Amino acid sequence: MKLAYALIFVCTFALPVAAQWPDFVRADVPRTADGKPNLDAPAPRLPNGKPDFTGTWESRIPPSGRLGGPALPSLTKDAPPLATFVDVGRGMTGGLPMTPWAADLKKQRMAKFSRDNPDAHCLPLGFMQLHTHSQPRKVVHTKDELIILYEANHGQRQIFTDGRALPAGDPQPWWDGYSVGQWDGDTLVVTSLGFRDDGWLDVNGSPFGNTTKLTERFRRVNYGRMEIDLTIEDPKAYTKPFTVRVNWRLYPEQQLIEFVCNENEKSSEHLIK
């Protein structure tokens, strides 16, 4: 395997050898009779009554996907992290519904062994890579915003729930675009747009960019589990919308460690041109 692809997988699957903080379970964590964190307890609530997504989460339950249609069934079998984010279309009948332009672009990216993937150069990861990455993420949730801190590549994302609208016209594009959320009952529906036009949805190079609209539905099923449906709409890259479900599990006793991808990075100078 070429070095560029190998670098992506090293960054992707590397897990911390030792945490910077010792295990610590907060006093407000619900517990079972034997004193362990009760991950099946009801989800906590914000002062405004909405579910509180605060916590450190890991992706442990395999994602699934389908084209359009109703919400996906819940996945309940616990499992180790999988490399499903390598190809979002894995498991979909016929794969992703790509336009000829998108299929050709993905083919070009894979022909170069994914060496141009931003992750291989310590740049922000694509959304499916972030949602399913084996390194954890921490959510800080208030009534007006939801902030996600990613251990992977030391990333961060802001989702505003204070009633503001998405920017109109042709806003300055960003790696993570612009995100606003509204509540649908106990589900937070997040709409995002304004992405850079050279985005990688997954390691294999499925594209997303300035014509992409991303809709995420966050639902905290119980204290220890988050369920997220991601719907991608992009008439330039895909012939129809598709939805992928990912599941997170709470790490009640863990915190993020500092991970700076560029620190002492020696691999990029050896990438095959």
Secondary structure, 3 states (H helix, E strand, C coil): CCHHHHHHHHHHHCCCCCCCCCCCCCCCCCECCCCCECCCCCCCECCCCCECCCEEEEEEEEEEEECCCCCCCCCCCCCCCCHHHHCCCCCCCCCCCECHHHHHHHHHHHHCCCCCCHHHHCCCCCHHHHHHCCCCEEEEECCCEEEEEECHHHEEEEEECCCCCCCCCCCCCECCCEEEEEEECCEEEEEEECECCCEECCCCCCEECCCCEEEEEEEEEECCEEEEEEEEECCCCECCCEEEEEEEEECCCCCCCCCCCCCCCCCHHHCCC
